[in-house]
Amino acid sequence: MNAPNLAPAARRLLAAVLLGSPASSVIACAGTGQPEVTYAAHAEADVPGEIAAGAWTIALDEATVAFGPAYFCAADSGASTLCETAIAELTTITRVNLLDPAPQPLGQVHGFEGEIRSVSFNYGIHWFSTESSPAPAPEAPGVSSVHLRGRATRGAEALDFEADVDVVPQRQGLLAVPSLAVAANVGAAPVRLAVRFDVVDEWLASVDFDALAEGGATSVAIAPGSPAHQRLRYDMIAVHRPQFLWSAPP
């Protein structure tokens, strides 16, 4: 079933089903009396060169992130207590190659004309209120929200590393990033949304590679529960999030 072909009431029901909650208690598109809009969204990656992490220099061979779904709210906070109905939604989940500078399609945003002040979104792992545990979407890299692989060097030292990070909602029925401030006023004029991932260098810059290289290690898998894994996850949720930018189509 393709959301653009649904009537507004059907789309509201679809959004409720996607979130696994009754329509009255989820962030889902609802009729506002305003004209409906549909516009394209795409991801943009600022491909990093060499990344500095303390005394280490990082070069990446792989970097992918799963993004979506996303819900856009007219309130200053997208938290469910302040935004029970979204003004727009992007329900697709897409794997984004963070080493590809070309725009990467994310699907279509469906909603209504009006001001957008906040967004809530997942990194490819959902925890609907009907589910007993979190579950990754098929589009997630492997079974994780983000996959990173590369090499860290410090002088003559070299450390090959790999990380698969799950960014799971804090509790059942929530989104991984419950609220992020954005600014847009979508009207009748054509518009598009760019989700900019200029963050992978910031994610890695916060990792303690000195600790990872202790004992003379030459390769390491950043394991779930480790300080490096926790730091990456925290950065993705609370510190270095993607940017959401609306503009006129070219």
N, C-alpha and C positions, 0 to 999 in steps of 0.2 A: 504494500500500500504506500502510495507516494503522498507525503504531507501536503505539497502545494495544491493537490487536487481535492483536498478535503474541505468541507464547509467549516466555518469557525467553531461551531459546537463540537464537531467531530475532532478537530485538531486539539481542542481543550481536553477532550477525553483521551486522545492519544498521548498527550503530554503527561496526563495523570497516570496512565498505564506505564509509560516509560519510567516514571519515577517510582512506581510501585506503591502509590499512596492514594487515598481518596482525593478527588479533585479539590475539595474544600480545604485541604491541609498541605498542599504542595505548592512549590513555585512553578506555575504553569501559565501559559498564555490564556488570557480571558478577555472577553469582549469589553471594549471601553467606549464604544460609540464612535471611535476614531477610524479613519480609513485604514484598510489593511495595506501592508507593504511586504514585499519579498525582494531580497537582494543577496548578492553573492558574497561569500567570505573566503579569504585565502590566508595562508600562513606565509610569513616572511622570516627568513633566518639570516642573522648577521654572522656570517661564517667566520669563526675566530681563526687567527693565525696562531702564533705561539702564545700560550697562556702562562702568566706568572702566578705561581702559588708558593709564596714565601721565597725560598732560595731555589725552588724547582721551576723548570720550564716544561709545560705540558703541550704535547702535540696529539691531536685526536685522529683516530682512524675510523671510528664509528660514533655517531651520536643521533639517536632517534628518540622522539617523545610521542606519546599518544595524547591527543587533545580532544576533549568533548565528553558529554554535551555541555552547552553553556546557556545560561538563562539571564536575560537582561531586565533590569528593574528600574522603575521611575523613582524609587526611593533611594536615599543616600546609602542604604545598606541592603544587600541582597539576602540577608539572613531571613529565614522563613518566618521569624516572629515579626519582621517589619515589612516583608514583601511576600504576601501570600499569592499574588498573581504577577507574572512577568509581562512586560510590554512586548518582548520578543524572545525568540528561542532558536538555538542552533542545536538540533538533536543528533546530528551525525557525529561519529567518532572517527578520527583520522590519524594515521601514523605520519608524523612530520620528520623529514630528514633535516637535521640541524646543520648539516654540512653542504646543503644545496641552496645556493643563493636565489634560485628561481622561485617565483610565487607558486605555492602549492595549494590547490583547491581544498576547501574545508566543507563545502556544501552551501546550502541556502539558509539564510536567516528569514524566519517567518514571524510577523508580528503586526504592530500597529504604529502609525505615526505618533510622534511624541518625544519627550525628553528622556534620555537614558542616563542614570547617575551611578549605577553599580552593576556588576556582573558576578555570577556564581558559576563555577565550572569544575569539571573533573579532569583528571589525567588518565582517562581510559579505564579506570577501575570504578565500578559502581557498588553501592550497598543500599539497594532499595529496601523500603520498610517491610516488604514481603519476603526478604531474604535473610537467612540466619547468619550469613557471613559475606564478606566482600567477594566480588567476582570480576575478573578482568574481561574486557571486551575482546573479541577476536582481533580487532585492529591494534591492540596493544603490542608493543615490541616483545615478542616471546610471550611471557605472562606478566610483564612489568610495565610500569608507566614510562620509564626512561631506561635506555640502554646506552652505556658509554664504554668505549674501549680506546686505549691509547698508550702513550709512553711518557713517563716523567723522567727528566734528566737533571742532574746536579753535578756539574763538572764531568768527571769520568764515570759517575754513577748513572745507572739506567734502571728504571722500574716500570715494567709492563703492568698495566692495571686494567681491570674490567669491573663494571658496576651495573647491576640491574636493580632498580629502585622502585618499590611499590609505593605509590602515593594514595593511601586509603583514606576515605572519609573518617573523621574522628569517631563518628558513631552512626548507627543505622539510620537511614533516611536523610542523611545530610550529603552535601557535596564536599569534595576535597578542599576546595577554596571557597568558603561560604560567602565571602563578600570582598570585592575589590572595586575601589572607586574608579569610575570612568566618566567621560563627558561627551555627550552627543545629543543632537536634536535632529531627529529623522523626520523629514516632511515628504512632500509629494515629489520633490526633485530626485532623480536617480542617485543612488549612493552605493558604496561598497564598504566592506569591513576588512581591514588588515589586522591580523593577530601577529604581532612581531615578537619573535623569540630572540632577543639580544641578550640572552641570559646564561648560556652554557658556560662561558668563561667565568662569570660570577659564581656559578655553582661550584666549579672546580677550584676556584681561587680560595674558597673557604675550607677546603679539605686539608687536613694535616698530613702531608706526604712524608714529613719526617717520621711520624709515628708508623705509617705504612711500611717504611723502608727499614725499620728497626731490625737488628739481627742480620743485616746484609741481604735482605730479600731482594730478588731480582724480578719477581712477578707476584701479583696479589689479586685476589678476587675480593672486592669490597662486600663483605657479608652483611645480610640483614641483622640489625641490632648492634652493629659496630658503630663507633663514634663517627666514622666517615659516612657511613650509610645514613645515620640519623641526621647528620649535618646537611647532606644533599636533600633529604626529604624535607627538612625544615625550611631550607632555602626555597624550594619549589612551592611550598604552601604559603609561607609568611614573609619572605624577604624579596626574592628576585622572581617576580611573576612576569608573564608576557604582557605586552602593551596591546590595548585595543584602540584602533584608530579608524575613524570613519572619514571617508572622503568621496568626492565625485569620481565616477568612473573616468578612465582616460579617454 
